[in-house]
Amino acid sequence: EFSERNKFVQMAIQGGAEKAALINRTTRKNVSQVLAFGLENGLTVDEIANGGVLPDGTAFKGLRAVVTDAEKNRVATIARTQIMEATNLSTIAYYDDMGTTHVLAIDGDEFDQECIQRNGNVYTLEAASNESEHPNGTLDWVPVIEQLYTPPDGNSTTPIVDGMVATLSTPTQNKK
């Protein structure tokens, strides 16, 4: 039964405003980086604003491209990302209500290093709820139904998930 009092549902509700602030911070950071780069490399105001080619032949986007990129598809990207975050937290809340204690991260292995490192790892519900998705991300959580695997040496037991030995993971810092 759905309950808005579930702590993970509360996190989804409260997280939206915090994420919106991060979006604006990211745009400001990108603008600052372009300005700093332009000033450090002696570019003209026009070059900083509109971009161009640097003396070494490298293309420089300029502020116009950074701002245009930030605005292009921004509303749809924000909506998709926020819905994905809320869906993941609601899923974790459902697993919590079912008595599940751990989830398996399904995050693909073709994107960035953080996704690659997270993919296939087992997290507690609390740790999973603190993992953040990046724009247009694909992070998904699958409940872990644990069995214990005893390796042939008989020295330890390891959780297995769907026939695969799982690695227990510590949550990574939110970098996205």
Secondary structure, 3 states (H helix, E strand, C coil): CCCCCCHHHHHHHHHHHHHHHHHHHHHHHHHHHHHHHHHHCCCCHHHHHHCEECCCCCEECHHHHHHHHHHCCHHHHHHHHHHHHHHHHHHHHHHHHHCCCEEEEECCCCCCHHHHHHCCEEEEHHHHHCCCCCCCCCCEEEECCCEEECCCCCCCCEEEECCEECEECCCCCCCC
